[in-house]
Amino acid sequence: MRIVFPRHNRTADFPVVRDVAGLAWIANLGCIDLNVWPTHVETLELPDYLLIDLDPTDGNPWSHVREIALVVREVTEELGLPSFPKTSGATGLHILVPIEPELGFKDVRRCAKAIAEEVERRIDDQAVATTTWKVADRIGVFVDFGQNARDRTIAAAYSIRPTPDARASAPLRWDEVATVEPEAFTLETMSARVEAVGDPSAGMDASRVSLVPCFEALGLDPPAL
């Protein structure tokens, strides 16, 4: 599928994978770390999930990531939003909120920013959680809302990352988050995990809700529909 990037006056051709044969074709090309858009082909300009990306910088303990993730869940639950956590497979943790594809990227980002700022406010410790945009000014874990953009992608669930232990981006149950260790999920361990617990993200698409009511709850101007 050809994607147009108006800001940069260029285009790019992206593969659309719909079956196992398509995945095998991509793997045969040497593409192991798969990164995906937050949209479906049919609704390319309308995201179908909101993302909060917990991104620790050097020196931030993983325990802070887990602590922040649980506050993200608290905030999203109060807003009536389902959420699905997964390790990034690198250093962070992704929390995906499945939403109806009805809003553009700018509105989804506005909502994600307000959620991130509420999480920051509740933790109330910049050494633990921050939404500070400038990297040099950050101390704690970055509660990143900026990934909600048209040209941003994240590692697909179960994608293997370029780490020495071939770490995987692993979907999680919420009851695992408080004690999860990302190094537990690798190319060698994921088959046994899926066999034991199934796919914690299996119900994500069926859980989509409208993000529109959250704007008033967060004190935001209404979205453009």
N, C-alpha and C positions, 0 to 999 in steps of 0.2 A: 504494500500500500504506500502510495506517495504522500508524504506530509509536507506541507508548505510552512515555512518559517518566515512570516512577513518582516519581522524586525531585522532579520539578517539577510533578507533577499536571497534565500536559498531553499532547496528542497532536499529531502532524504527519503530513501525507500526503506520501509520497515517490513519485515516478514510478519505475516499473520498466521499464527499457529493454532490449529483447531483440533488436532488429533495427535496420537502417539507417533505416527509416521513423520509429522512435521517436526516434532521434538527430536527424533532420531536424525533427521536431515540437518538440523541446526547443530547438534552435537558432532555430527560427522564433519562439519566445517571448522570444528575446534572451539566453538562457543560454549563454554561451560557455565560461566556466571551470567545468568539471564536476568536482565532488567526490564521491567514492564511499566507501561503508562498507567495512569489512574483512570483510564476510560476504556470503553469498548469501541470497536470500530463503528458500530451503528450510531453511537452518540459521542463522537470524537471530541467535541468541544465542551462536553458536560461530564465532569468527574462523577464516578460512582463510588468513590470513597474519599473521606477526609483523613488526612494523615497527621499524626503527631510523632515526630521522630526524636527520640531521646539520644542525644549525641554527646557522649563524654569527651572532654579534652584531656590532655595528658595530666595525670595526677588525680582525676576524679575516680573515686572508688565505685565499683559495680553496685555496691549496696545502695548508693544514691540513685542509680538508675532504677533499681527495683522500687525504692521508696517513692520516687516520682511517678512511676507507672501506676502505682496503686491510687495515687491522688488523681491522675488523669482518669482512671476508671470511675472514681467517686464523682468527679465533675460531669463526665459524660452520662453517667447513670441518672444524675439529678436532672439532666436535660432530656432524658428519655431516649438517649442514643445507645445503641448496642456498640460494643467495641471488641476487637479481636487483637490480642498481642502476638508478636512473634519476634524472635531474635533477628537482628539484621544479618547475622553471620559474620560480622566484622567486630565492631566495638560497641554497637548500640542496640536499641530496641525500638521496634515500630509498633504503634498502636493505630489500627485501621478502624474507621467508623464507616460501615457501608451505608450509602445514602442513595436516594432516588436521583437519577441523572436529569436534574431539572435546573441546576444553577451553573453559571460559568465559573471559571477558575478564580477570578477575582473575588467573587462572593464567598466561595468555599474557603479561600485563604483568609478573608476577613474573619470568618467564623472560627477558623482554626487558631488565628492569632488571639482572639478573645478567650478561647478555651485555654490556650497556653499561658496567657497573662493571669487568668484566674488560678491556674495551677501554681504559678510563681507566687501569687499573692498568698495562697493558703500555706505554702511551705515557708514563705517569709524568711528565707535564708539564701542570699546570693551565692554562698559557698556550696549550696546544694543544688539549687535550680535557678536558671536565669533565662530570660528571653532577650538578653542584650545581643544586638545584631553584630556589632563589631567584635571580631575574634579576639583582638588584643585586650579588650575590656572585660572579657568573660573570666569568671572564676569557677563557677559550678558547671553542672551538666546543662547543655543547651537544650531547652525545650523548643524544638525547631518546628515552626509552622510554615516556613518558607518553601518546603517541598511541595506544597499545594500549588503547583504552577504547571503550565502546559508543557514546558520543555524539561521537566524533572522526572526522573524514573527512580524506582527502588528495586532492590533485589527481590526477585520473585520468591514466593514461599518454596522451600526445599532447594533453592538454588545453592550450589556449592561455591564458596568464596575463595579468593586467592590467598589463603593463609597456609602456613606450614602444616597445619593439621587438617586441611581440607574441610574447614568448618561449614556448616549448613545454616541457612536462614530457616529457623524452625518455628512453625506455629505452636502456640502454647495454650493451655487452659489457664484461666485466671488464677485457679488455686495453686498453680505452679510458680507464679511470678515472684512471690515473696522469697523463694529459695533457689530460683533458677540460676544455673551456671552455664553461660553460652558455650563453653568448651565441651560440654556434654554431647553436643549435637555435631556430628561429623559425617563424612561420606561413609565411614565404617559403621556408625551406630544408628543411622536414620532408618534403615530397613527394619531393624528390630523395634525401634520406637513406634513406627507406623503400625506394625503388626500388633504391638501391645496396646496402644491408645487410640489408634485410628487417626483421622485428620481433624485436629481441633478447629480448623478453619472451614470445615465442610459446609456449615450452614450460613456462611457469610453472605452470599448473594441473595439468599432467601430472607435475610434479616434487614434489608434496606428500609430506611425510613426517610421521611422528608426532613430536610435540614431547616426549612423555612421557619417553623415555630421557635427555633433556637435564637433567632436574631433578636426578637423582642426580649426574650429571657436574658440575653447577654447585654442588653442595652444598645444594640446596634440598629442602624438605619435598615429599613426593609431591603431585601435583595431585589435585584432587577430580574423580573420574571418575563 
